[in-house]
Amino acid sequence: MTYLLQGNWRLEGENYATIQELIINQHRSGQPVTNKSQAILRNAIVKENWELKNDDILLGDKIGNVSFDI
């Protein structure tokens, strides 16, 4: 689990200003992500062309969050 702590992101080790920095440094270090999991970041999983990108999604109002006068 990733934690936001005082404006910084961390797993179990150092704090980083962005999630991207955390992932890059975790990958470069070759150390396990957590002591419990012992998972090591080795290769990125690239999104396929058909998968949505985060920038393609617009957040709006939740359906059902409005009042109806009857």
mmCIF file as gemmi writes it, N, C-alpha and C atoms, coordinates in Angstrom:
data_model
loop_
_atom_site.group_PDB
_atom_site.id
_atom_site.type_symbol
_atom_site.label_atom_id
_atom_site.label_alt_id
_atom_site.label_comp_id
_atom_site.label_asym_id
_atom_site.label_entity_id
_atom_site.label_seq_id
_atom_site.pdbx_PDB_ins_code
_atom_site.Cartn_x
_atom_site.Cartn_y
_atom_site.Cartn_z
_atom_site.occupancy
_atom_site.B_iso_or_equiv
_atom_site.pdbx_formal_charge
_atom_site.auth_seq_id
_atom_site.auth_asym_id
_atom_site.pdbx_PDB_model_num
ATOM 1 N N . MET Axp A 1 ? 0.845 -1.168 0 1 0 ? 1 A 1
ATOM 2 C CA . MET Axp A 1 ? 0 0 0 1 0 ? 1 A 1
ATOM 3 C C . MET Axp A 1 ? 0.896 1.238 0 1 0 ? 1 A 1
ATOM 4 N N . THR Axp A 2 ? 0.499 2.224 -0.787 1 0 ? 2 A 1
ATOM 5 C CA . THR Axp A 2 ? 1.231 3.469 -0.865 1 0 ? 2 A 1
ATOM 6 C C . THR Axp A 2 ? 0.627 4.458 0.118 1 0 ? 2 A 1
ATOM 7 N N . TYR Axp A 3 ? 1.466 5.181 0.827 1 0 ? 3 A 1
ATOM 8 C CA . TYR Axp A 3 ? 0.985 6.129 1.817 1 0 ? 3 A 1
ATOM 9 C C . TYR Axp A 3 ? 1.381 7.541 1.455 1 0 ? 3 A 1
ATOM 10 N N . LEU Axp A 4 ? 0.469 8.489 1.658 1 0 ? 4 A 1
ATOM 11 C CA . LEU Axp A 4 ? 0.766 9.906 1.518 1 0 ? 4 A 1
ATOM 12 C C . LEU Axp A 4 ? 1.015 10.418 2.921 1 0 ? 4 A 1
ATOM 13 N N . LEU Axp A 5 ? 2.237 10.833 3.191 1 0 ? 5 A 1
ATOM 14 C CA . LEU Axp A 5 ? 2.635 11.252 4.518 1 0 ? 5 A 1
ATOM 15 C C . LEU Axp A 5 ? 3.244 12.639 4.444 1 0 ? 5 A 1
ATOM 16 N N . GLN Axp A 6 ? 2.585 13.622 5.004 1 0 ? 6 A 1
ATOM 17 C CA . GLN Axp A 6 ? 3.063 15.001 5.016 1 0 ? 6 A 1
ATOM 18 C C . GLN Axp A 6 ? 3.478 15.475 3.62 1 0 ? 6 A 1
ATOM 19 N N . GLY Axp A 7 ? 2.62 15.214 2.631 1 0 ? 7 A 1
ATOM 20 C CA . GLY Axp A 7 ? 2.879 15.661 1.27 1 0 ? 7 A 1
ATOM 21 C C . GLY Axp A 7 ? 3.853 14.8 0.5 1 0 ? 7 A 1
ATOM 22 N N . ASN Axp A 8 ? 4.3 13.687 1.068 1 0 ? 8 A 1
ATOM 23 C CA . ASN Axp A 8 ? 5.24 12.784 0.401 1 0 ? 8 A 1
ATOM 24 C C . ASN Axp A 8 ? 4.659 11.376 0.325 1 0 ? 8 A 1
ATOM 25 N N . TRP Axp A 9 ? 5.095 10.632 -0.69 1 0 ? 9 A 1
ATOM 26 C CA . TRP Axp A 9 ? 4.627 9.261 -0.905 1 0 ? 9 A 1
ATOM 27 C C . TRP Axp A 9 ? 5.682 8.273 -0.453 1 0 ? 9 A 1
ATOM 28 N N . ARG Axp A 10 ? 5.238 7.149 0.147 1 0 ? 10 A 1
ATOM 29 C CA . ARG Axp A 10 ? 6.188 6.13 0.586 1 0 ? 10 A 1
ATOM 30 C C . ARG Axp A 10 ? 5.528 4.769 0.639 1 0 ? 10 A 1
ATOM 31 N N . LEU Axp A 11 ? 6.359 3.745 0.589 1 0 ? 11 A 1
ATOM 32 C CA . LEU Axp A 11 ? 5.913 2.375 0.828 1 0 ? 11 A 1
ATOM 33 C C . LEU Axp A 11 ? 6.383 2.027 2.229 1 0 ? 11 A 1
ATOM 34 N N . GLU Axp A 12 ? 7.584 1.48 2.357 1 0 ? 12 A 1
ATOM 35 C CA . GLU Axp A 12 ? 8.16 1.234 3.679 1 0 ? 12 A 1
ATOM 36 C C . GLU Axp A 12 ? 9.478 1.989 3.854 1 0 ? 12 A 1
ATOM 37 N N . GLY Axp A 13 ? 10.002 2.52 2.774 1 0 ? 13 A 1
ATOM 38 C CA . GLY Axp A 13 ? 11.314 3.161 2.839 1 0 ? 13 A 1
ATOM 39 C C . GLY Axp A 13 ? 11.223 4.677 2.852 1 0 ? 13 A 1
ATOM 40 N N . GLU Axp A 14 ? 12.014 5.285 1.972 1 0 ? 14 A 1
ATOM 41 C CA . GLU Axp A 14 ? 12.107 6.741 1.906 1 0 ? 14 A 1
ATOM 42 C C . GLU Axp A 14 ? 10.827 7.375 1.389 1 0 ? 14 A 1
ATOM 43 N N . ASN Axp A 15 ? 10.694 8.685 1.642 1 0 ? 15 A 1
ATOM 44 C CA . ASN Axp A 15 ? 9.569 9.469 1.143 1 0 ? 15 A 1
ATOM 45 C C . ASN Axp A 15 ? 9.955 10.125 -0.174 1 0 ? 15 A 1
ATOM 46 N N . TYR Axp A 16 ? 8.971 10.253 -1.088 1 0 ? 16 A 1
ATOM 47 C CA . TYR Axp A 16 ? 9.196 10.905 -2.379 1 0 ? 16 A 1
ATOM 48 C C . TYR Axp A 16 ? 8.067 11.885 -2.652 1 0 ? 16 A 1
ATOM 49 N N . ALA Axp A 17 ? 8.366 12.946 -3.387 1 0 ? 17 A 1
ATOM 50 C CA . ALA Axp A 17 ? 7.395 14 -3.66 1 0 ? 17 A 1
ATOM 51 C C . ALA Axp A 17 ? 6.261 13.522 -4.562 1 0 ? 17 A 1
ATOM 52 N N . THR Axp A 18 ? 6.536 12.577 -5.455 1 0 ? 18 A 1
ATOM 53 C CA . THR Axp A 18 ? 5.503 12.069 -6.367 1 0 ? 18 A 1
ATOM 54 C C . THR Axp A 18 ? 5.541 10.551 -6.393 1 0 ? 18 A 1
ATOM 55 N N . ILE Axp A 19 ? 4.442 9.962 -6.817 1 0 ? 19 A 1
ATOM 56 C CA . ILE Axp A 19 ? 4.39 8.501 -6.959 1 0 ? 19 A 1
ATOM 57 C C . ILE Axp A 19 ? 5.375 8.056 -8.04 1 0 ? 19 A 1
ATOM 58 N N . GLN Axp A 20 ? 5.499 8.866 -9.102 1 0 ? 20 A 1
ATOM 59 C CA . GLN Axp A 20 ? 6.435 8.527 -10.184 1 0 ? 20 A 1
ATOM 60 C C . GLN Axp A 20 ? 7.862 8.414 -9.657 1 0 ? 20 A 1
ATOM 61 N N . GLU Axp A 21 ? 8.291 9.357 -8.817 1 0 ? 21 A 1
ATOM 62 C CA . GLU Axp A 21 ? 9.641 9.29 -8.227 1 0 ? 21 A 1
ATOM 63 C C . GLU Axp A 21 ? 9.787 8.044 -7.359 1 0 ? 21 A 1
ATOM 64 N N . LEU Axp A 22 ? 8.755 7.732 -6.588 1 0 ? 22 A 1
ATOM 65 C CA . LEU Axp A 22 ? 8.794 6.561 -5.718 1 0 ? 22 A 1
ATOM 66 C C . LEU Axp A 22 ? 8.991 5.297 -6.554 1 0 ? 22 A 1
ATOM 67 N N . ILE Axp A 23 ? 8.212 5.154 -7.629 1 0 ? 23 A 1
ATOM 68 C CA . ILE Axp A 23 ? 8.301 3.956 -8.467 1 0 ? 23 A 1
ATOM 69 C C . ILE Axp A 23 ? 9.654 3.871 -9.167 1 0 ? 23 A 1
ATOM 70 N N . ILE Axp A 24 ? 10.133 4.982 -9.718 1 0 ? 24 A 1
ATOM 71 C CA . ILE Axp A 24 ? 11.437 4.985 -10.398 1 0 ? 24 A 1
ATOM 72 C C . ILE Axp A 24 ? 12.54 4.572 -9.435 1 0 ? 24 A 1
ATOM 73 N N . ASN Axp A 25 ? 12.564 5.152 -8.245 1 0 ? 25 A 1
ATOM 74 C CA . ASN Axp A 25 ? 13.614 4.82 -7.276 1 0 ? 25 A 1
ATOM 75 C C . ASN Axp A 25 ? 13.476 3.394 -6.755 1 0 ? 25 A 1
ATOM 76 N N . GLN Axp A 26 ? 12.241 2.929 -6.565 1 0 ? 26 A 1
ATOM 77 C CA . GLN Axp A 26 ? 12.03 1.547 -6.119 1 0 ? 26 A 1
ATOM 78 C C . GLN Axp A 26 ? 12.536 0.575 -7.175 1 0 ? 26 A 1
ATOM 79 N N . HIS Axp A 27 ? 12.264 0.87 -8.437 1 0 ? 27 A 1
ATOM 80 C CA . HIS Axp A 27 ? 12.704 0.014 -9.545 1 0 ? 27 A 1
ATOM 81 C C . HIS Axp A 27 ? 14.233 -0.011 -9.632 1 0 ? 27 A 1
ATOM 82 N N . ARG Axp A 28 ? 14.843 1.156 -9.555 1 0 ? 28 A 1
ATOM 83 C CA . ARG Axp A 28 ? 16.317 1.25 -9.657 1 0 ? 28 A 1
ATOM 84 C C . ARG Axp A 28 ? 17.025 0.549 -8.505 1 0 ? 28 A 1
ATOM 85 N N . SER Axp A 29 ? 16.432 0.59 -7.323 1 0 ? 29 A 1
ATOM 86 C CA . SER Axp A 29 ? 17.093 0.014 -6.151 1 0 ? 29 A 1
ATOM 87 C C . SER Axp A 29 ? 17.133 -1.513 -6.194 1 0 ? 29 A 1
ATOM 88 N N . GLY Axp A 30 ? 16.125 -2.134 -6.824 1 0 ? 30 A 1
ATOM 89 C CA . GLY Axp A 30 ? 16.073 -3.589 -6.856 1 0 ? 30 A 1
ATOM 90 C C . GLY Axp A 30 ? 15.7 -4.213 -5.525 1 0 ? 30 A 1
ATOM 91 N N . GLN Axp A 31 ? 15.301 -3.387 -4.574 1 0 ? 31 A 1
ATOM 92 C CA . GLN Axp A 31 ? 14.907 -3.872 -3.251 1 0 ? 31 A 1
ATOM 93 C C . GLN Axp A 31 ? 13.434 -4.262 -3.245 1 0 ? 31 A 1
ATOM 94 N N . PRO Axp A 32 ? 13.015 -5.176 -2.369 1 0 ? 32 A 1
ATOM 95 C CA . PRO Axp A 32 ? 11.602 -5.535 -2.275 1 0 ? 32 A 1
ATOM 96 C C . PRO Axp A 32 ? 10.736 -4.313 -1.959 1 0 ? 32 A 1
ATOM 97 N N . VAL Axp A 33 ? 9.541 -4.293 -2.534 1 0 ? 33 A 1
ATOM 98 C CA . VAL Axp A 33 ? 8.606 -3.191 -2.31 1 0 ? 33 A 1
ATOM 99 C C . VAL Axp A 33 ? 8.245 -3.107 -0.832 1 0 ? 33 A 1
ATOM 100 N N . THR Axp A 34 ? 7.935 -4.245 -0.225 1 0 ? 34 A 1
ATOM 101 C CA . THR Axp A 34 ? 7.686 -4.318 1.216 1 0 ? 34 A 1
ATOM 102 C C . THR Axp A 34 ? 8.381 -5.56 1.76 1 0 ? 34 A 1
ATOM 103 N N . ASN Axp A 35 ? 8.684 -5.538 3.019 1 0 ? 35 A 1
ATOM 104 C CA . ASN Axp A 35 ? 9.319 -6.704 3.644 1 0 ? 35 A 1
ATOM 105 C C . ASN Axp A 35 ? 8.399 -7.916 3.603 1 0 ? 35 A 1
ATOM 106 N N . LYS Axp A 36 ? 7.104 -7.68 3.803 1 0 ? 36 A 1
ATOM 107 C CA . LYS Axp A 36 ? 6.154 -8.789 3.836 1 0 ? 36 A 1
ATOM 108 C C . LYS Axp A 36 ? 5.985 -9.433 2.457 1 0 ? 36 A 1
ATOM 109 N N . SER Axp A 37 ? 5.837 -8.613 1.405 1 0 ? 37 A 1
ATOM 110 C CA . SER Axp A 37 ? 5.574 -9.161 0.069 1 0 ? 37 A 1
ATOM 111 C C . SER Axp A 37 ? 6.821 -9.715 -0.606 1 0 ? 37 A 1
ATOM 112 N N . GLN Axp A 38 ? 7.952 -9.089 -0.364 1 0 ? 38 A 1
ATOM 113 C CA . GLN Axp A 38 ? 9.209 -9.436 -1.03 1 0 ? 38 A 1
ATOM 114 C C . GLN Axp A 38 ? 9.118 -9.289 -2.553 1 0 ? 38 A 1
ATOM 115 N N . ALA Axp A 39 ? 8.099 -8.551 -3.048 1 0 ? 39 A 1
ATOM 116 C CA . ALA Axp A 39 ? 7.938 -8.305 -4.485 1 0 ? 39 A 1
ATOM 117 C C . ALA Axp A 39 ? 8.966 -7.268 -4.943 1 0 ? 39 A 1
ATOM 118 N N . ILE Axp A 40 ? 9.558 -7.517 -6.092 1 0 ? 40 A 1
ATOM 119 C CA . ILE Axp A 40 ? 10.565 -6.605 -6.66 1 0 ? 40 A 1
ATOM 120 C C . ILE Axp A 40 ? 10.057 -6.109 -8.005 1 0 ? 40 A 1
ATOM 121 N N . LEU Axp A 41 ? 10.126 -4.779 -8.22 1 0 ? 41 A 1
ATOM 122 C CA . LEU Axp A 41 ? 9.708 -4.206 -9.501 1 0 ? 41 A 1
ATOM 123 C C . LEU Axp A 41 ? 10.788 -4.487 -10.527 1 0 ? 41 A 1
ATOM 124 N N . ARG Axp A 42 ? 10.441 -5.24 -11.574 1 0 ? 42 A 1
ATOM 125 C CA . ARG Axp A 42 ? 11.424 -5.59 -12.597 1 0 ? 42 A 1
ATOM 126 C C . ARG Axp A 42 ? 11.107 -4.968 -13.941 1 0 ? 42 A 1
ATOM 127 N N . ASN Axp A 43 ? 9.895 -5.201 -14.454 1 0 ? 43 A 1
ATOM 128 C CA . ASN Axp A 43 ? 9.516 -4.716 -15.777 1 0 ? 43 A 1
ATOM 129 C C . ASN Axp A 43 ? 8.187 -3.983 -15.703 1 0 ? 43 A 1
ATOM 130 N N . ALA Axp A 44 ? 8.102 -2.9 -16.454 1 0 ? 44 A 1
ATOM 131 C CA . ALA Axp A 44 ? 6.836 -2.167 -16.527 1 0 ? 44 A 1
ATOM 132 C C . ALA Axp A 44 ? 5.834 -2.955 -17.35 1 0 ? 44 A 1
ATOM 133 N N . ILE Axp A 45 ? 4.577 -2.815 -17.017 1 0 ? 45 A 1
ATOM 134 C CA . ILE Axp A 45 ? 3.513 -3.405 -17.811 1 0 ? 45 A 1
ATOM 135 C C . ILE Axp A 45 ? 2.882 -2.257 -18.583 1 0 ? 45 A 1
ATOM 136 N N . VAL Axp A 46 ? 3.137 -2.23 -19.873 1 0 ? 46 A 1
ATOM 137 C CA . VAL Axp A 46 ? 2.686 -1.138 -20.719 1 0 ? 46 A 1
ATOM 138 C C . VAL Axp A 46 ? 1.219 -1.352 -21.071 1 0 ? 46 A 1
ATOM 139 N N . LYS Axp A 47 ? 0.443 -0.256 -21.026 1 0 ? 47 A 1
ATOM 140 C CA . LYS Axp A 47 ? -0.963 -0.342 -21.403 1 0 ? 47 A 1
ATOM 141 C C . LYS Axp A 47 ? -1.082 -0.585 -22.895 1 0 ? 47 A 1
ATOM 142 N N . GLU Axp A 48 ? -2.09 -1.37 -23.256 1 0 ? 48 A 1
ATOM 143 C CA . GLU Axp A 48 ? -2.394 -1.614 -24.657 1 0 ? 48 A 1
ATOM 144 C C . GLU Axp A 48 ? -3.08 -0.385 -25.238 1 0 ? 48 A 1
ATOM 145 N N . ASN Axp A 49 ? -3.069 -0.244 -26.573 1 0 ? 49 A 1
ATOM 146 C CA . ASN Axp A 49 ? -3.692 0.905 -27.215 1 0 ? 49 A 1
ATOM 147 C C . ASN Axp A 49 ? -5.18 1.012 -26.924 1 0 ? 49 A 1
ATOM 148 N N . TRP Axp A 50 ? -5.847 -0.114 -26.71 1 0 ? 50 A 1
ATOM 149 C CA . TRP Axp A 50 ? -7.29 -0.101 -26.471 1 0 ? 50 A 1
ATOM 150 C C . TRP Axp A 50 ? -7.65 0.265 -25.037 1 0 ? 50 A 1
ATOM 151 N N . GLU Axp A 51 ? -6.681 0.273 -24.111 1 0 ? 51 A 1
ATOM 152 C CA . GLU Axp A 51 ? -6.966 0.59 -22.718 1 0 ? 51 A 1
ATOM 153 C C . GLU Axp A 51 ? -7.088 2.099 -22.522 1 0 ? 51 A 1
ATOM 154 N N . LEU Axp A 52 ? -7.992 2.497 -21.645 1 0 ? 52 A 1
ATOM 155 C CA . LEU Axp A 52 ? -8.168 3.918 -21.345 1 0 ? 52 A 1
ATOM 156 C C . LEU Axp A 52 ? -6.951 4.477 -20.628 1 0 ? 52 A 1
ATOM 157 N N . LYS Axp A 53 ? -6.609 5.696 -20.973 1 0 ? 53 A 1
ATOM 158 C CA . LYS Axp A 53 ? -5.548 6.421 -20.268 1 0 ? 53 A 1
ATOM 159 C C . LYS Axp A 53 ? -6.221 7.305 -19.229 1 0 ? 53 A 1
ATOM 160 N N . ASN Axp A 54 ? -5.536 7.587 -18.137 1 0 ? 54 A 1
ATOM 161 C CA . ASN Axp A 54 ? -6.108 8.417 -17.077 1 0 ? 54 A 1
ATOM 162 C C . ASN Axp A 54 ? -6.577 9.765 -17.613 1 0 ? 54 A 1
ATOM 163 N N . ASP Axp A 55 ? -5.84 10.34 -18.566 1 0 ? 55 A 1
ATOM 164 C CA . ASP Axp A 55 ? -6.198 11.644 -19.118 1 0 ? 55 A 1
ATOM 165 C C . ASP Axp A 55 ? -7.46 11.59 -19.971 1 0 ? 55 A 1
ATOM 166 N N . ASP Axp A 56 ? -7.902 10.398 -20.366 1 0 ? 56 A 1
ATOM 167 C CA . ASP Axp A 56 ? -9.115 10.245 -21.173 1 0 ? 56 A 1
ATOM 168 C C . ASP Axp A 56 ? -10.387 10.246 -20.328 1 0 ? 56 A 1
ATOM 169 N N . ILE Axp A 57 ? -10.25 10.267 -19.014 1 0 ? 57 A 1
ATOM 170 C CA . ILE Axp A 57 ? -11.4 10.163 -18.118 1 0 ? 57 A 1
ATOM 171 C C . ILE Axp A 57 ? -11.661 11.515 -17.468 1 0 ? 57 A 1
ATOM 172 N N . LEU Axp A 58 ? -12.908 11.964 -17.554 1 0 ? 58 A 1
ATOM 173 C CA . LEU Axp A 58 ? -13.332 13.2 -16.904 1 0 ? 58 A 1
ATOM 174 C C . LEU Axp A 58 ? -14.26 12.839 -15.753 1 0 ? 58 A 1
ATOM 175 N N . LEU Axp A 59 ? -13.955 13.352 -14.573 1 0 ? 59 A 1
ATOM 176 C CA . LEU Axp A 59 ? -14.8 13.088 -13.417 1 0 ? 59 A 1
ATOM 177 C C . LEU Axp A 59 ? -15.905 14.131 -13.366 1 0 ? 59 A 1
ATOM 178 N N . GLY Axp A 60 ? -17.112 13.688 -13.108 1 0 ? 60 A 1
ATOM 179 C CA . GLY Axp A 60 ? -18.252 14.581 -12.992 1 0 ? 60 A 1
ATOM 180 C C . GLY Axp A 60 ? -19.029 14.244 -11.739 1 0 ? 60 A 1
ATOM 181 N N . ASP Axp A 61 ? -20.264 14.698 -11.719 1 0 ? 61 A 1
ATOM 182 C CA . ASP Axp A 61 ? -21.124 14.39 -10.577 1 0 ? 61 A 1
ATOM 183 C C . ASP Axp A 61 ? -21.506 12.918 -10.587 1 0 ? 61 A 1
ATOM 184 N N . LYS Axp A 62 ? -21.637 12.371 -9.411 1 0 ? 62 A 1
ATOM 185 C CA . LYS Axp A 62 ? -22.068 10.994 -9.272 1 0 ? 62 A 1
ATOM 186 C C . LYS Axp A 62 ? -23.551 10.898 -9.62 1 0 ? 62 A 1
ATOM 187 N N . ILE Axp A 63 ? -23.923 9.898 -10.378 1 0 ? 63 A 1
ATOM 188 C CA . ILE Axp A 63 ? -25.329 9.701 -10.703 1 0 ? 63 A 1
ATOM 189 C C . ILE Axp A 63 ? -26.085 9.411 -9.415 1 0 ? 63 A 1
ATOM 190 N N . GLY Axp A 64 ? -27.196 10.115 -9.225 1 0 ? 64 A 1
ATOM 191 C CA . GLY Axp A 64 ? -27.983 9.913 -8.015 1 0 ? 64 A 1
ATOM 192 C C . GLY Axp A 64 ? -27.659 10.924 -6.935 1 0 ? 64 A 1
ATOM 193 N N . ASN Axp A 65 ? -26.741 11.853 -7.195 1 0 ? 65 A 1
ATOM 194 C CA . ASN Axp A 65 ? -26.379 12.861 -6.216 1 0 ? 65 A 1
ATOM 195 C C . ASN Axp A 65 ? -27.19 14.146 -6.355 1 0 ? 65 A 1
ATOM 196 N N . VAL Axp A 66 ? -28.316 14.096 -7.037 1 0 ? 66 A 1
ATOM 197 C CA . VAL Axp A 66 ? -29.131 15.295 -7.22 1 0 ? 66 A 1
ATOM 198 C C . VAL Axp A 66 ? -30.494 15.109 -6.581 1 0 ? 66 A 1
ATOM 199 N N . SER Axp A 67 ? -31.127 16.205 -6.286 1 0 ? 67 A 1
ATOM 200 C CA . SER Axp A 67 ? -32.466 16.151 -5.705 1 0 ? 67 A 1
ATOM 201 C C . SER Axp A 67 ? -33.488 16.391 -6.792 1 0 ? 67 A 1
ATOM 202 N N . PHE Axp A 68 ? -34.584 15.658 -6.745 1 0 ? 68 A 1
ATOM 203 C CA . PHE Axp A 68 ? -35.664 15.831 -7.692 1 0 ? 68 A 1
ATOM 204 C C . PHE Axp A 68 ? -36.885 16.337 -6.948 1 0 ? 68 A 1
ATOM 205 N N . ASP Axp A 69 ? -37.457 17.442 -7.413 1 0 ? 69 A 1
ATOM 206 C CA . ASP Axp A 69 ? -38.699 17.932 -6.844 1 0 ? 69 A 1
ATOM 207 C C . ASP Axp A 69 ? -39.861 17.272 -7.564 1 0 ? 69 A 1
ATOM 208 N N . ILE Axp A 70 ? -40.751 16.666 -6.809 1 0 ? 70 A 1
ATOM 209 C CA . ILE Axp A 70 ? -41.875 15.958 -7.417 1 0 ? 70 A 1
ATOM 210 C C . ILE Axp A 70 ? -43.144 16.733 -7.151 1 0 ? 70 A 1
